């Protein structure tokens, strides 16, 4: 996985965690759900990149 994509996917996951925590703290279920979705997207992209790397080597 390229370092740039890895960092971008990790940042998306971290951003999602922050949104989820903020949503929990202020009682905003919508923001909390957006955070969970964003984390899932980042995790899925990371898994996809790892799978690509596995087939390259």
Backbone torsions as a table, in degrees:
resi	resn	phi	psi	omega
1	UNK	NA	135.0	179.3
2	UNK	-68.5	148.8	-177.4
3	UNK	-61.4	-36.2	-179.5
4	UNK	-64.8	-45.5	178.9
5	UNK	-67.9	-38.5	179.4
6	UNK	-61.6	-45.2	179.7
7	UNK	-65.7	-40.8	-179.7
8	UNK	-64.0	-43.7	179.6
9	UNK	-67.7	-39.8	177.4
10	UNK	-65.7	-37.4	178.3
11	UNK	-66.3	-38.4	178.9
12	UNK	-64.9	-41.3	178.3
13	UNK	-64.1	-43.9	179.4
14	UNK	-64.3	-40.1	178.5
15	UNK	-62.5	-40.0	177.8
16	UNK	-64.3	-40.8	177.6
17	UNK	-62.8	-39.9	179.3
18	UNK	-65.5	-42.8	178.8
19	UNK	-62.8	-42.5	-179.4
20	UNK	-63.3	-44.6	179.9
21	UNK	-63.6	-41.4	178.5
22	UNK	-64.1	-43.8	178.8
23	UNK	-60.5	-41.6	177.5
24	UNK	-64.9	-41.6	-176.2
25	UNK	-64.9	-37.7	-176.8
26	UNK	-100.0	-0.2	178.7
27	UNK	75.3	26.6	-179.2
28	UNK	-99.9	100.1	-176.6
29	UNK	-65.5	-33.5	179.6
30	UNK	-64.1	-45.6	179.2
31	UNK	-65.6	-38.8	178.5
32	UNK	-61.7	-43.8	179.8
33	UNK	-66.7	-39.7	177.0
34	UNK	-59.6	-39.7	178.5
35	UNK	-63.5	-42.4	178.8
36	UNK	-64.0	-41.3	179.7
37	UNK	-64.1	-43.9	-179.0
38	UNK	-63.9	-39.3	176.4
39	UNK	-62.3	-43.9	-179.6
40	UNK	-62.2	-41.0	178.2
41	UNK	-62.2	-46.4	179.5
42	UNK	-62.2	-42.3	179.2
43	UNK	-64.9	-41.6	179.7
44	UNK	-64.4	-41.0	178.8
45	UNK	-65.1	-40.1	178.2
46	UNK	-62.9	-42.5	179.5
47	UNK	-64.1	-40.5	177.9
48	UNK	-63.0	-42.1	178.7
49	UNK	-66.5	-38.6	178.1
50	UNK	-65.1	-39.2	178.0
51	UNK	-63.9	-41.8	177.3
52	UNK	-60.0	-44.8	-179.5
53	UNK	-62.9	-36.9	-179.4
54	UNK	-63.2	-36.2	-179.7
55	UNK	-80.3	-20.7	179.2
56	UNK	-74.1	-32.1	-173.9
57	UNK	-98.3	NA	NA
